[in-house]
């Protein structure tokens, strides 16, 4: 069943609920790590939001003391990066 969900999300544009989920998880889990690593402009695979989003990529940049998502795009060859080293 999970494979069908993954293919469905990959095969279409992200809906508002999908985008909201990615943004929420990005803000809760990823932004603190970006701050810790003093990250700048970059891109990350969205696997952090769940396997269904593993082929999506979030582009981000600093915004004041925080970070903002500038773009979400599908990347067939995309892969994740574990920020818990």
N, C-alpha and C positions, 0 to 999 in steps of 0.2 A: 504494500500500500504506500509506503513512504516513497518508493521510486516514482510512482505516478504523480505524487505531489511535487516532487523535485522537477520532473519533466514539465509539468503544467506551469510552474512558476518561471522556469527557464524559457519556455516557449512563448511567453507573452510579456507585455510591459508590466512593470510592477504597479499594483493597485495602491490606492491611498493607505489601506491598512498595512500592506507590506512595507511601504515606505515609512510609515509611522513606527512600525516595529523595529526596523533597522535603525532609525534615528534614536529611538528610546534606548536600545541596547548599546549603540555607539556612545551615547551620552553617559550611560551608567557604567559600562565596563571598559570602554576603549579610551575615552577622554582622560581618565585618571592615569592610565599608562602612557599616553602621549605626553602628558605633563611631566611625568616622572622621567621620561626619556628626552624631554625638551625637544619634541618633534617639531618639524616645520611643515611646509607644504608636502603632501604625499598622497599615496593611494594604498588602500588595504582591501583584501578580499573580504566579502561580507559573510564568510563562514562563521564569524563570531555570533551572528544572529540566528544561526541554525543551518543545517545541511541543505535546506531548500534554497538558500541564498549563496551557496558556495561559489557559483559562477558569476556573481555580481560583484562589482568593485565600487567602493566609495572613495571619492576624492575629497580631501579635506585641507583646511588651512587654519592658521591661528586667527582668532577674532578676539582681541582684547586679552583677557585672562583665560579664555576658553577656546574651543575649536568649533568650526562650522563645516558642514558638508556642502561642498560646492557642486557635486554631480554624483549621480549613480548611473553606472552603465553595465551592460551585460558583456562578459568576456568569456568566450567559449574555452579559452586556454588558461583562464584565471585559476589561481590557487591561493590558499591561505598562508598566513604567517603567524606563528605562535608568538605572542608578546610576553609569554610567561617563561623567559629563559632565566 
